[in-house]
Amino acid sequence: MKSFSKAIVTATLLSFALLAAGCGNTWQGVKQDTSRNLDKAGDTVVKAGEKMKSD
């Protein structure tokens, strides 16, 4: 019975570790995507401003 309990605890800890790693990777991806989108939006605003100056 002890080995069964030990296996359950090990499986639970492993599951939590994988979940935490997955969430960390997702968070990094979200930050990178947001950064890229903000850069693109900034470039669009700059181009629009330049176009308004030239008109």
Phi, psi and omega per residue, in radians:
M1 nan -0.589 -3.141
K2 -1.118 -0.706 -3.114
S3 -1.164 -0.570 3.091
F4 -1.146 -0.769 3.110
S5 -1.106 -0.718 3.131
K6 -1.120 -0.689 3.115
A7 -1.141 -0.699 3.119
I8 -1.124 -0.795 3.134
V9 -1.091 -0.765 3.130
T10 -1.086 -0.799 3.134
A11 -1.101 -0.689 3.129
T12 -1.141 -0.804 3.126
L13 -1.108 -0.710 3.107
L14 -1.112 -0.713 3.108
S15 -1.084 -0.775 3.117
F16 -1.116 -0.687 3.132
A17 -1.122 -0.760 3.118
L18 -1.158 -0.691 3.112
L19 -1.102 -0.777 3.134
A20 -1.105 -0.722 3.125
A21 -1.135 -0.735 3.126
G22 -1.113 -0.729 3.127
C23 -1.144 -0.673 3.117
G24 -1.113 -0.736 3.111
N25 -1.151 -0.695 3.114
T26 -1.099 -0.761 -3.137
W27 -1.077 -0.729 3.106
Q28 -1.093 -0.724 3.116
G29 -1.110 -0.727 3.113
V30 -1.093 -0.759 3.137
K31 -1.103 -0.734 3.130
Q32 -1.135 -0.768 3.132
D33 -1.089 -0.758 3.135
T34 -1.099 -0.735 3.123
S35 -1.070 -0.804 3.128
R36 -1.079 -0.754 -3.130
N37 -1.126 -0.690 3.108
L38 -1.163 -0.665 3.087
D39 -1.090 -0.779 3.129
K40 -1.120 -0.734 3.127
A41 -1.116 -0.710 3.100
G42 -1.101 -0.731 3.105
D43 -1.082 -0.696 3.131
T44 -1.124 -0.725 3.134
V45 -1.140 -0.719 3.126
V46 -1.106 -0.792 3.126
K47 -1.080 -0.707 3.117
A48 -1.132 -0.701 3.102
G49 -1.122 -0.716 3.113
E50 -1.133 -0.690 3.134
K51 -1.130 -0.685 3.127
M52 -1.155 -0.626 3.128
K53 -1.156 -0.667 -3.064
S54 -1.361 -0.323 3.139
D55 -1.389 nan nan
